[in-house]
Amino acid sequence: MQAGEWYRCQAPELLAMQAAAREALHRHNTAAPAARHGIAPELSALFGDVGVNVTIEAPFHCAYGMNIHLGANVYMNAGCTVLDTAPVHIGADTMLGPQVQIYCPEHHKDPDLRLAGLERGRPVTLGRNVWIGGGAILLSGVEIGDGAIVGAGSVVTRDVAAGVAVVGNPARPMEAP
């Protein structure tokens, strides 16, 4: 999984890691807002890196947590999902609207291999000062450049250059008025 190769997503060691993540997520998602201080300590300990002044609103869901790396001042609104079967880097001062979904896994295209649980993960990277609008979906392997904007409800299937605003499904650069 870590090497980006095909693996069986139902392997016992991965199921154990998912169970540990679910426990930390439950504590975060059910804690009183004042007790969370933006991010539960159990959730912060689960992640790869967490910068200062990070806020993750509840509910939040992730697959493992260990592959999530957050810069300073990251804000994730309610209902975000990060399927972190590969590294997910979110740069400082980046904001994610409600219900944003980041998907690293890719299931095998061969139906028999997919049924056998084969998948691989590709990293997703968001630069500094990025805004991801509510309900946007970022697919595996995409990179979003510094200062870029992804419009609400967009589906990002390709990289987004720094400073560019994209909208739609699939997401495309906005045309100048």
Protein Blocks (a to p, Z undefined) as FASTA:
>chain_A
ZZopacdfkbfklmmmmmmmmmmmmmmmmpcfklnnopafklmmmpmbdcehiacddddd
dfklmmpccdehiacdehiacddfbccdddehiacdehiacdfbdcdfblklmmnopacd
ddddddehiacdehiacdehiacdehiacdehiacfbdcdehiacedjdddddddZZ
